[in-house]
């Protein structure tokens, strides 16, 4: 049999995944370690969150969402996500298209800068924004003189969330676009299609599942961001507290049942994200297999 680092070819000419050539004992050990790790650090915490959330009964659980502070936190979180996710979708798609499809000066710098929010702490990101937009910051005097409030207000929360989430869409699309190449786009342009028409009818259908996955991750991070938002929000109850900040306040006030009840919202978001992610990956894999089978079919 012939092989490489991932696959081996059997005598019948069919690819065999090299992982299945391991002994049964090794496979069982790896599966057991994975299941124990996931159980201890994922499944059990999820169960405990919902257990504590409903510990005082269903009525107390739902009453945790009806207070003015809780409603304000939920509303602010949704508004932030509604603003941030579309902006990052546009930016991520444009950046991925530029990096994957074109060669230009500064391309490596742009690719490196995309990873900046992954490399620095969200708290530091919030402090950077304070140095830029705060009252003692670089733009502080100008903003104050024009009665423009960024820090400790909704604009600061949106900017902080935008900063920490902007890599997600781009990082999902760049490898996908690079693997697809430029052949289909060049063929469309040769046939007379314009740039927007080529993107809408050729590029977008090919990247739609990766785009959906990136948008889902971006939305989940936007709604669950704590560090950067905590620095720039000012923790003004009923005004600048998002859901994560409201959970912290409830927990520090020893309102554990309410804290875990509100936390269950973010937990449900995480579970929903995993479900949609799995569906997107399954659909993308099915489309890829269909395309491969179509290419391998004998042509007349």
Protein Blocks (a to p, Z undefined) as FASTA:
>chain_A
ZZdfkbccdfkopacdfklmpcfklmmmmmmmmmmmmmmmmmmmmmmmmmmmmmnojklm
mmmmmpmklmmmmmmmmmmmmmmmmmmmmmmmmmmmmmmmpccehklmmmmmmmmmmmpc
fklmmmmmmmmmmmklmklmmmmmnopafehpfklmmmmmmmmmmmmmmmmmmmmmmmno
mmlmmmmmmnopafklmmmmmmmmmmmmmmmmmmmmmmmmmmmpmklmmmmnoopghklc
cfklmmmmmmmnopaklmmmmmmmmmmmmmmmmmmmmmmmmmmmmmmmmmmmmmmpccZZ
